[in-house]
Amino acid sequence: MTNASTASTENNLPEVDLDRVVAAMGTFDIELTKVEGEIDAATANLNGLPTMFAVLDSVVIVRCDVPTDASFSKADAGLFLAANQINSVAFGARAVISEHDDMLVVRTERDIPAAAGMTDEQLTTALKKAVDAVINGQDAMVSAAEEMAKLGSETAAKAGNGSEENSTPSDNA
């Protein structure tokens, strides 16, 4: 039995911090710009999408927030249903609809557990998978939202036509 206080620390993995995230993303020729604030964060424009990287005590968060022109107070269910559709399958990133200044924001994000530390190879691989999932999640949200809008239009058209089709001769007498 090994006493915890005398156990070897040779296998400890390096702590994940923002500098390591910036360096790992640099291996993909992506330059992150550090953001001043309460948390360690940096941003980059990836495929035209604003992407944030935040390092917390136990997790690295890769997040992409895309504002829409839809008002929160007048929103229909389409974007919310699209996010639910994305979240109902193992996609690799979460999708949520948030609100900023009464406008809807499409957010996709993925967490990378990092409390135990990571090697450079592990961190680089995890960041690549997270970035791919977050960007692909935004693309999937566009497709799912278009599909929800199409279904909504078809349902509305059927509901409009259905009121005439469902009337009986006795109703018209």
GIMO-V41266 format. One record per pair of residues at least 12 apart in sequence whose ideal C-beta (glycine too) atoms are under 6 Angstrom apart, sorted by the first residue. I is the first residue (numbers start at 0). J is the second residue. D is the distance in whole Angstrom. If there is no record, write none. Layout:
# GIMO-V41266
i:I j:J d:D
i:I j:J d:D
This chain:
# GIMO-V41266
i:12 j:116 d:3
i:12 j:117 d:6
i:13 j:116 d:5
i:14 j:116 d:5
i:15 j:113 d:4
i:15 j:117 d:5
i:16 j:54 d:6
i:17 j:39 d:4
i:17 j:54 d:5
i:20 j:52 d:5
i:21 j:41 d:6
i:23 j:122 d:5
i:23 j:123 d:5
i:23 j:126 d:5
i:26 j:123 d:6
i:29 j:43 d:6
i:31 j:43 d:5
i:38 j:53 d:5
i:39 j:54 d:4
i:40 j:53 d:4
i:46 j:134 d:6
i:48 j:63 d:5
i:48 j:137 d:6
i:50 j:63 d:5
i:57 j:114 d:4
i:58 j:110 d:5
i:58 j:112 d:6
i:58 j:113 d:6
i:59 j:111 d:4
i:59 j:113 d:5
i:60 j:108 d:6
i:60 j:110 d:6
i:61 j:109 d:5
i:61 j:129 d:4
i:61 j:130 d:6
i:61 j:133 d:5
i:62 j:108 d:4
i:63 j:107 d:5
i:63 j:133 d:5
i:63 j:137 d:6
i:64 j:104 d:5
i:64 j:106 d:5
i:65 j:105 d:5
i:66 j:102 d:6
i:66 j:104 d:5
i:67 j:103 d:5
i:69 j:103 d:5
i:70 j:101 d:6
i:71 j:98 d:4
i:71 j:101 d:5
i:71 j:103 d:6
i:72 j:101 d:6
i:74 j:103 d:6
i:77 j:144 d:6
i:77 j:147 d:4
i:77 j:148 d:5
i:78 j:96 d:5
i:78 j:103 d:6
i:78 j:144 d:6
i:79 j:96 d:5
i:80 j:147 d:5
i:81 j:140 d:6
i:81 j:143 d:4
i:81 j:144 d:4
i:81 j:147 d:5
i:82 j:94 d:4
i:82 j:95 d:6
i:82 j:96 d:5
i:84 j:143 d:5
i:85 j:139 d:5
i:85 j:143 d:6
i:91 j:132 d:3
i:92 j:107 d:5
i:92 j:109 d:4
i:92 j:132 d:4
i:92 j:133 d:5
i:92 j:136 d:4
i:93 j:108 d:6
i:94 j:107 d:5
i:94 j:136 d:6
i:94 j:140 d:6
i:105 j:140 d:5
i:107 j:133 d:5
i:107 j:136 d:3
i:107 j:137 d:5
i:109 j:129 d:4
i:109 j:132 d:5
i:109 j:133 d:6
i:111 j:125 d:5
i:111 j:129 d:6
